[in-house]
Amino acid sequence: MGYKELEPENLYHKCHAAQFSFETTAQLEDFAQFLGQPRAVEALKFGIDIEREGYNVFALGHSGTGKHYLLI
């Protein structure tokens, strides 16, 4: 697999506050979806829907990423 070197100018992306229509994030509605892992979410749904004994779901990831929330 060929990897492309990451250039220094690609390490930072400036975000201009004027592009947003809110003052603080407290004004935003809660986001009720999980970002970035649609395949993992589908796999969990599949695993949870198995209604037989002996099947388990194991969620691995960094603390604070929403694993527990996703599974309840």
C-alpha positions as CSV (number, residue, x, y, z in Angstrom):
1,M,0.0,0.0,0.0
2,G,1.5,3.4,-1.0
3,Y,1.3,6.1,1.6
4,K,1.5,9.8,0.8
5,E,3.6,12.1,3.0
6,L,1.5,14.6,4.9
7,E,2.7,18.1,4.2
8,P,2.9,20.7,7.1
9,E,0.3,23.0,5.5
10,N,-2.2,20.2,5.7
11,L,-1.9,19.9,9.5
12,Y,-4.0,22.9,10.2
13,H,-7.2,24.3,8.9
14,K,-8.3,27.7,10.1
15,C,-12.0,28.0,11.0
16,H,-13.5,31.5,10.8
17,A,-16.2,32.1,13.4
18,A,-18.2,34.4,11.1
19,Q,-19.3,31.4,9.1
20,F,-21.5,30.1,11.9
21,S,-25.0,31.4,12.9
22,F,-24.6,30.8,16.6
23,E,-22.6,32.6,19.4
24,T,-21.8,29.5,21.5
25,T,-22.3,25.8,21.1
26,A,-24.9,26.0,24.0
27,Q,-27.3,27.4,21.4
28,L,-27.1,24.2,19.3
29,E,-29.4,21.3,19.4
30,D,-28.0,17.9,20.6
31,F,-26.6,15.8,17.8
32,A,-28.3,12.5,17.9
33,Q,-26.1,10.6,15.5
34,F,-22.6,9.0,15.6
35,L,-20.0,10.4,13.4
36,G,-17.4,8.6,11.4
37,Q,-18.3,5.0,11.9
38,P,-21.4,4.0,9.9
39,R,-20.0,0.5,9.3
40,A,-19.4,0.0,13.0
41,V,-22.9,1.2,13.9
42,E,-24.4,-1.2,11.4
43,A,-22.3,-4.1,12.8
44,L,-23.5,-3.3,16.3
45,K,-27.1,-3.1,15.2
46,F,-26.6,-6.5,13.5
47,G,-25.0,-8.0,16.6
48,I,-27.7,-6.6,18.9
49,D,-30.5,-8.0,16.7
50,I,-29.2,-11.6,17.1
51,E,-31.7,-13.2,19.5
52,R,-29.8,-16.4,20.4
53,E,-27.7,-17.3,23.4
54,G,-23.9,-17.3,23.1
55,Y,-23.5,-14.1,21.0
56,N,-21.8,-11.1,22.5
57,V,-20.9,-7.6,21.4
58,F,-17.5,-6.1,22.3
59,A,-16.9,-2.4,21.9
60,L,-13.4,-1.1,21.9
61,G,-12.2,2.5,21.7
62,H,-10.9,5.5,23.5
63,S,-12.6,6.8,26.6
64,G,-15.2,9.5,25.9
65,T,-16.0,8.4,22.3
66,G,-19.6,7.3,23.0
67,K,-19.3,3.5,23.1
68,H,-21.5,3.1,26.1
69,Y,-24.1,5.6,24.8
70,L,-24.2,3.8,21.4
71,L,-24.8,0.4,23.1
72,I,-27.7,1.5,25.4
